[in-house]
Amino acid sequence: MSRKTMLDVNMETEKLLEELKKAFGVKTTAAVLKKSLELSRFMARNADDTNVVVIETKDHERIKLLLAGKSTTGNKLLNKIQ
């Protein structure tokens, strides 16, 4: 059974959703949200004991993605690995 949910988003979020539609190759906001949730679940299941996932970018830069807690750099989400 499918349920509909209304979201009240600002312009910045609308732009982000459009960007992710292109990146994910989907046409709808619902598809973006579903894919985002799947990616989030994957990261949560694969985080280490400190709630960190390490991602290597296309430029071979390693970044710590902090899923919970506080970052040491003030950025609430990302820490570059030196």
C-alpha positions in Angstrom: 0.0 0.0 0.0 1.4 3.4 -1.0 1.1 6.4 1.2 1.6 10.1 0.2 3.6 12.5 2.4 3.7 16.2 1.9 7.0 18.0 2.4 7.5 21.7 3.0 10.9 22.6 1.6 12.8 25.8 0.9 14.5 26.8 -2.4 17.9 25.4 -1.3 16.3 22.0 -0.7 14.4 22.1 -4.0 17.7 22.8 -5.8 19.3 19.9 -3.9 16.5 17.6 -4.9 16.8 18.6 -8.6 20.6 18.0 -8.4 20.1 14.5 -6.9 17.4 13.6 -9.5 20.1 14.1 -12.1 22.9 12.3 -10.1 20.6 9.3 -9.3 19.1 9.2 -12.8 15.5 9.4 -11.6 12.6 11.7 -12.4 10.7 12.1 -9.1 11.3 13.5 -5.7 9.9 10.2 -4.3 12.6 8.2 -6.1 15.3 10.6 -4.7 14.0 10.1 -1.2 13.9 6.3 -1.6 17.4 6.2 -3.0 18.7 8.5 -0.3 17.1 6.3 2.4 18.7 3.2 0.9 22.1 4.9 0.9 21.7 6.1 4.4 20.7 2.6 5.6 23.8 1.2 3.9 26.1 3.7 5.6 24.5 3.2 9.0 24.9 -0.5 8.7 28.5 -0.2 7.7 29.7 2.6 10.1 32.4 1.7 12.6 32.0 1.8 16.4 32.5 5.6 16.3 29.6 6.1 13.8 32.1 6.9 11.0 32.1 5.8 7.3 35.2 6.6 5.2 34.6 7.6 1.6 37.1 8.0 -1.1 36.2 10.7 -3.6 36.8 10.5 -7.4 39.9 12.7 -6.7 41.2 10.0 -4.3 40.6 12.2 -1.3 39.6 10.2 1.8 36.8 11.8 3.9 35.3 10.6 7.1 31.5 10.9 7.1 30.3 11.3 10.7 26.8 9.7 11.0 26.3 10.7 14.7 28.0 12.8 17.3 30.3 15.9 16.9 33.0 16.5 14.3 36.4 17.6 15.4 36.5 20.3 12.6 33.2 22.0 13.4 31.6 20.6 10.2 28.7 18.5 11.5 29.1 15.9 8.8 32.6 15.6 7.2 36.2 15.3 8.3 39.1 15.1 5.8 41.6 12.4 6.6 45.1 13.9 6.7 
